[in-house]
Amino acid sequence: MQNDEMLARLVAQAEGDGADLVTLRAIVEEATDSGAKRVLDRLGLADPSAQDDIDDLRELLRAWRDAKASAWKAAITWAVRGVLALLLVSIAMRLGFGNLVA
């Protein structure tokens, strides 16, 4: 790999010349690039279509969250309507309109 070769050269340079700040920064940058590429490869996200896959997953997650929120709102709305209906029937019974309800 090109990054691994570059990293090996930078480490050899740091050992030979002494590690100056520019060399150390270059080593860190190459090491992080190499590590990031390995992680993406292990996760199966190193191919060109990986961005599309991630976008699809984000869209699916957003849709799931929207559906979950809508389901909770609907459940709460129906529960409140049920309680209000029972309250209305109870008030009608207390006021003597039971024969109209039953």
Buried (B, 14 or more C-beta within 10 A) or exposed (E): EEBEEBBEEBBEBBEEEEBEEEBEEBBEBBBEBBEEBBEEEEEEEEEEEEEEEEEEEEEEEEEEEEEEEEEEEEEEEEEEEEEEEEEEBEEBBEEEEEEEEE
